[in-house]
Amino acid sequence: MNAPLRKIAPYVFYGQTTSMCSDCMALVPAKIIFEEGKVFYLKRCKTHGVEKALVSTDISYFKLCHDYLKPGDRPLSPQTRTELGCPYDCGLCPDHEQHSCLALIEVNEACNLTCPTCFANSSTAKTMHRPLAEIERMMDALVASEGEPDLLQISGGEPTLHPQILEIISAAKRRPIRHIMLNTNGIRIAQEPEFVKSLAAFKPGFEVYLQFDSLRASVLKNLRGADLTRIRREALEALERENISTTLVVVVKAGQNEDELGEIIDFALQWNCVRGITFQPVQDAGRNEGFDPARDRMVLSDIRQRIIQAGTAFGAGDIIPLPCNPESIAIGYALRKGRTIAPITSFFPRDMLVEALPNAITFEKYPDLHAQVLSFFSLSTAECNNPEKLNALLCCLPEVPVPEGFGYENIFRIAIVEFMDRHNFCVGRVKRSCIHFVTPNGQIIPFETYNMFYRDDAARARMARSRGEV
């Protein structure tokens, strides 16, 4: 017999999603495929043809993410109706699956830097500061949606430049918001000791979210346009003097700083005020000068592997998917004593650890621990290191005594937060987004869709093109 041989696909077809054409940003069908140890979206746009976008460099971890899914916590009420479908009805619409674990309010566009990488496209040329009354209305919209919001980040621009920044933080503290963060590049904190003393008055429940991309001047010039190594150290010295809880925020760009993630963790542990680090793969949004997706893109799994391979205390089982949005956020917690840390997951019963290969977690044997893990590993806890929740989690593990005098300073956390863009966009993931912007008109919009379609006139023009209106 001379029957023709059937062709075998060069990949494994894992599933299907709705993604986005990286050219026109129209929604397109996408195959989820496994090929050469990696996960890709194989997308087809009727206008621009087929493209393949990297989603993950670790198939096992990608599968593991789906074992951590949990029912979503909904907001108290939506702000918009569902009419056109995701992502064209943001506000939040009734079809969204997560409340605001973390909400951002941008209080200005003005900045004292013009970073080559800035999703908000802020610069020294911009001067807008929102009026305090408008900012307070935005806070009230968040409270109406959440009741008691877990975490509010006051952002910009550079929010410390706002002439009423202390009044803004005071207004947030008057509302039932559990934790407040100030996002900053650290310049004013480094230069004005009296300003830092004023910030210290907002403790507890207040934290500084400090831009800290690298220990190397060359990387800072590439990402921020200036050598900020001295400024960053002086900012940390000021925060340490006042014992203000601080999270370091590291934007990771391929070919720039992915090789120093372990060094940054070691550096962070030298400062008592630093409670953790958030690593963010660079997002192709806003100002992104010279960005080449083939050269510069990093994905969450890249960063996770780099941390593991750097010889830090965090092993593969110690950095796990965050249940509220597992494909987009990974988290690793450790108990801390000075510069020494011990990852929490190293205390878990052995058959509960999720190893590199097994893709299941046997919580059924430990229902109380299951409940505590889902409660503890939420983004609000991940960002503000809630010691009470961790105390309850450890109490479910009989062999782990709760440390005497256990508090905020005894926790160290790393988070990896991947914000999607036109390359790896997925409707399912954006429906689970729990990091949201609050807008002046009272809408609450997921981080990714806000930057792509809602932020400004250019974003709204992209939405019109995505919907085929131009």
MOTATA-V204711 format. One record per residue. RES is the residue in one letter. PSI is psi in radians with two decimals (999 if undefined). OMEGA is omega in whole degrees, -180 to 180 (NA if undefined). NEAR is the number of other ideal C-beta (glycine too) atoms within 8 Angstrom. Layout:
# MOTATA-V204711
RES	PSI	OMEGA	NEAR
RES	PSI	OMEGA	NEAR
This chain:
# MOTATA-V204711
M	2.50	-179	2
N	0.73	179	3
A	2.46	179	4
P	2.56	179	4
L	2.33	177	4
R	2.52	179	4
K	2.49	176	4
I	2.28	-179	4
A	2.52	180	6
P	0.13	-178	4
Y	2.95	173	9
V	2.18	177	7
F	1.97	-175	8
Y	-0.56	-178	7
G	-2.92	-174	6
Q	2.54	174	6
T	-3.12	172	11
T	2.11	-179	9
S	-2.58	-173	14
M	2.40	173	11
C	2.23	-177	13
S	-0.19	179	9
D	-1.16	-176	7
C	-0.16	179	9
M	0.35	172	12
A	2.59	174	12
L	2.35	-177	7
V	2.67	174	12
P	2.56	-179	9
A	2.24	170	13
K	2.43	172	9
I	2.00	-174	12
I	2.61	173	12
F	2.20	-178	9
E	2.18	177	9
E	0.75	176	3
G	0.12	-177	7
K	2.89	178	12
V	2.30	180	13
F	2.74	162	12
Y	2.18	175	14
L	1.84	-169	10
K	2.63	178	14
R	2.00	176	9
C	2.35	-177	13
K	-0.36	180	4
T	-0.71	-171	8
H	0.07	172	7
G	-2.74	-173	6
V	2.45	172	7
E	2.75	-179	9
K	2.17	-177	8
A	2.29	178	11
L	2.32	179	12
V	-0.73	-178	11
S	2.59	176	12
T	0.23	-177	10
D	1.73	-177	12
I	-0.73	-178	10
S	-0.75	179	9
Y	-0.66	178	11
F	-0.76	177	12
K	-0.68	-179	9
L	-0.61	-178	12
C	-0.63	-176	11
H	-0.28	175	7
D	-0.17	-178	11
Y	0.08	179	12
L	2.46	176	7
K	2.83	177	7
P	2.48	-178	3
G	2.62	172	9
D	2.02	-175	6
R	2.65	171	8
P	2.87	-179	11
L	-0.63	178	7
S	2.58	177	6
P	2.84	178	10
Q	-0.28	179	11
T	2.98	177	10
R	2.73	174	7
T	1.98	-178	8
E	-0.91	-177	6
L	-0.31	-178	5
G	2.77	-178	7
C	2.34	8	10
P	0.60	-172	11
Y	0.05	-178	11
D	0.40	-171	13
C	2.45	177	14
G	-0.15	-15	10
L	2.58	177	15
C	2.88	-178	13
P	-0.28	-178	6
D	-0.08	-179	9
H	2.54	-170	13
E	-0.04	-179	7
Q	2.53	174	14
H	-3.05	-178	10
S	1.59	172	16
C	-0.66	180	12
L	2.18	179	13
A	2.50	177	15
L	2.40	170	14
I	2.09	178	14
E	2.00	-173	12
V	-0.20	179	14
N	2.96	170	13
E	-0.29	-179	11
A	2.54	180	14
C	2.72	175	16
N	0.18	172	9
L	2.76	169	13
T	1.41	-173	11
C	2.36	173	11
P	-0.44	176	12
T	1.91	-179	12
C	1.92	-178	12
F	-0.41	-179	10
A	-0.13	179	11
N	0.58	177	9
S	2.87	180	14
S	2.98	177	10
T	-0.28	-180	7
A	-0.24	-178	5
K	2.51	-173	10
T	-0.04	-172	6
M	2.28	170	8
H	2.21	179	11
R	2.50	175	11
P	2.57	-179	6
L	-0.72	-179	10
A	-0.69	179	6
E	-0.71	179	9
I	-0.70	179	13
E	-0.64	176	9
R	-0.64	177	10
M	-0.70	176	13
M	-0.72	-180	15
D	-0.61	176	9
A	-0.69	178	13
L	-0.77	179	16
V	-0.68	178	13
A	-0.60	-180	8
S	-0.57	-170	14
E	-0.36	-173	13
G	-1.38	174	6
E	1.57	-178	8
P	2.45	-179	14
D	-0.79	-170	13
L	2.18	175	16
L	2.22	172	14
Q	2.17	175	13
I	2.04	-169	15
S	-3.01	-179	11
G	-2.53	26	15
G	-2.82	173	16
E	1.79	-171	15
P	-0.44	-179	16
T	-0.25	177	11
L	-0.27	-179	14
H	2.25	-177	14
P	-0.28	180	5
Q	0.55	-175	8
I	-0.65	180	13
L	-0.66	176	7
E	-0.60	179	8
I	-0.80	179	14
I	-0.70	178	14
S	-0.70	179	9
A	-0.69	177	12
A	-0.69	-179	12
K	-0.46	179	11
R	-0.26	-178	5
R	2.84	-177	9
P	1.03	180	7
I	2.18	-170	14
R	-0.63	-175	10
H	2.42	-178	13
I	2.35	176	15
M	2.51	175	15
L	1.97	179	15
N	2.19	-175	12
T	2.67	173	14
N	-0.10	171	11
G	-0.06	-174	14
I	-0.88	-180	14
R	-0.65	179	12
I	-0.66	179	16
A	-0.52	-169	10
Q	-0.29	-174	6
E	1.62	-179	7
P	-0.64	-178	7
E	-0.58	176	6
F	-0.71	180	10
V	-0.68	176	14
K	-0.65	177	9
S	-0.68	178	8
L	-0.64	-178	14
A	-0.43	-180	10
A	-0.27	-179	6
F	-0.08	177	10
K	2.67	-9	9
P	-3.12	-180	4
G	0.32	179	9
F	2.48	-176	14
E	2.63	175	13
V	2.28	179	13
Y	1.65	-166	13
L	2.10	175	15
Q	2.17	-176	12
F	1.44	-170	11
D	-0.43	-171	12
S	2.82	171	12
L	-0.02	-175	7
R	2.37	-179	9
A	-0.67	-177	7
S	-0.66	179	6
V	-0.75	180	13
L	-0.65	177	14
K	-0.65	180	10
N	-0.75	-175	9
L	-0.60	-172	15
R	-0.15	178	14
G	0.13	-179	8
A	2.67	174	7
D	1.82	-176	7
L	0.29	-175	11
T	-0.75	180	10
R	-0.76	180	7
I	-0.78	-177	11
R	-0.72	179	13
R	-0.75	-180	8
E	-0.60	176	10
A	-0.77	179	13
L	-0.66	177	14
E	-0.73	179	8
A	-0.74	179	12
L	-0.62	178	16
E	-0.73	180	10
R	-0.66	-178	8
E	0.00	-179	10
N	0.86	177	10
I	2.14	-179	13
S	2.38	-173	12
T	2.42	169	14
T	2.28	175	15
L	2.40	-178	12
V	2.07	-174	13
V	1.94	171	14
V	2.20	-174	11
V	2.17	-179	16
K	2.26	-178	14
A	2.41	179	10
G	0.01	-179	6
Q	-1.12	-172	10
N	0.17	-178	13
E	-0.28	-179	13
D	-0.01	-176	5
E	0.33	-177	11
L	-0.68	176	15
G	-0.71	178	11
E	-0.66	180	9
I	-0.68	176	14
I	-0.80	178	14
D	-0.72	179	9
F	-0.74	-178	9
A	-0.62	-178	12
L	-0.13	175	11
Q	-0.20	-175	6
W	2.11	-180	11
N	-0.50	-176	7
C	-0.29	-176	11
V	2.06	-178	13
R	-0.28	-180	13
G	-3.10	-178	13
I	2.39	170	15
T	2.14	177	14
F	2.27	-179	13
Q	2.01	171	13
P	2.44	-178	15
V	2.31	180	13
Q	2.36	-180	12
D	1.35	-178	10
A	2.71	178	10
G	-2.43	177	9
R	2.14	-177	11
N	1.21	-169	11
E	2.27	176	6
G	0.29	-176	5
F	2.25	176	8
D	1.93	-176	6
P	-0.55	180	9
A	-0.43	-175	5
R	-0.63	-165	7
D	-0.25	-175	11
R	2.40	168	12
M	2.63	174	11
V	2.88	-175	13
L	-0.78	-176	13
S	-0.54	175	11
D	-0.84	-177	13
I	-0.73	178	15
R	-0.82	-180	13
Q	-0.67	179	10
R	-0.72	179	12
I	-0.77	180	16
I	-0.79	-176	11
Q	-0.25	-178	6
A	-0.08	178	10
G	0.39	176	4
T	3.12	178	9
A	-0.28	-176	8
F	2.04	175	12
G	-3.07	-176	8
A	-0.65	-179	7
G	-0.08	-175	10
D	-0.10	178	13
I	1.82	-169	13
I	2.82	177	13
P	2.49	177	13
L	2.15	-170	16
P	-0.52	-176	10
C	-0.46	176	14
N	1.25	-165	12
P	-0.54	180	12
E	-0.33	-175	11
S	-0.33	-175	13
I	2.31	173	15
A	2.65	-174	11
I	2.51	174	14
G	2.21	-179	14
Y	2.58	175	10
A	2.60	167	14
L	2.55	-174	10
R	2.41	170	11
K	1.76	-175	6
G	-2.16	180	5
R	0.00	-178	5
T	2.32	179	6
I	2.65	176	11
A	1.94	-180	9
P	2.41	-179	12
I	-0.71	-175	13
T	-0.30	177	11
S	-0.25	178	9
F	-0.19	-176	9
F	2.63	173	9
P	2.46	-170	7
R	-0.73	-176	5
D	-0.02	176	6
M	-0.28	-179	12
L	2.44	176	9
V	1.86	-178	11
E	-3.12	-176	7
A	-0.58	-174	4
L	-0.87	-180	5
P	2.43	-175	5
N	0.65	177	8
A	2.72	178	6
I	2.20	-168	7
T	1.08	179	8
F	-0.33	-177	10
E	-0.52	-180	6
K	-0.28	-175	6
Y	1.21	-174	11
P	-0.66	179	7
D	-0.72	179	7
L	-0.66	178	12
H	-0.85	-178	10
A	-0.71	-179	8
Q	-0.64	179	12
V	-0.81	180	10
L	-0.62	178	10
S	-0.73	-175	11
F	-0.78	-175	12
F	1.25	171	11
S	2.79	-173	13
L	-0.63	-180	15
S	-0.71	176	13
T	-0.72	-178	13
A	-0.62	-177	13
E	-0.55	-176	13
C	0.14	170	13
N	0.99	-175	13
N	1.90	-176	9
P	-0.49	179	11
E	-0.74	179	6
K	-0.69	179	11
L	-0.66	176	15
N	-0.80	180	10
A	-0.65	179	11
L	-0.80	-178	14
L	-0.54	180	12
C	-0.33	177	7
C	-0.15	180	9
L	1.76	-171	11
P	-0.54	-175	3
E	0.04	-177	4
V	1.81	176	7
P	2.50	177	4
V	2.20	-178	8
P	2.43	178	7
E	2.40	-179	4
G	0.39	-176	4
F	2.28	-179	9
G	-2.97	-176	6
Y	-0.73	-176	9
E	-0.14	-180	7
N	0.21	179	10
I	2.44	172	14
F	2.33	-172	13
R	2.44	167	13
I	2.46	176	14
A	2.55	172	15
I	2.04	-175	15
V	1.98	-179	10
E	1.98	175	12
F	2.18	-178	14
M	2.77	174	11
D	-2.87	-175	12
R	-0.28	-179	9
H	-0.85	-175	10
N	0.40	-179	12
F	2.44	178	13
C	2.19	-179	13
V	-0.71	180	12
G	-0.75	-180	8
R	-0.66	-179	12
V	-0.49	175	14
K	-0.46	178	11
R	-0.02	-178	13
S	2.31	179	15
C	0.18	175	12
I	2.02	-168	13
H	2.55	170	15
F	2.46	170	13
V	2.26	-176	13
T	2.83	-180	11
P	-0.45	179	7
N	0.20	174	4
G	0.11	175	10
Q	2.72	178	12
I	2.04	-165	16
I	2.30	178	12
P	2.53	-176	14
F	-0.87	-174	11
E	-0.83	-177	15
T	-0.52	177	13
Y	-0.84	-179	15
N	-0.59	-177	14
M	-0.72	-166	15
F	-0.20	-169	13
Y	-0.27	-169	13
R	-0.80	-172	10
D	-2.99	-179	6
D	-0.69	179	5
A	-0.68	179	7
A	-0.74	179	13
R	-0.55	175	10
A	-0.64	176	9
R	-0.67	177	11
M	-0.76	180	13
A	-0.72	179	9
R	-0.68	179	12
S	-0.64	-179	13
R	0.07	178	9
G	0.44	-176	6
E	-0.19	178	5
V	999	NA	5
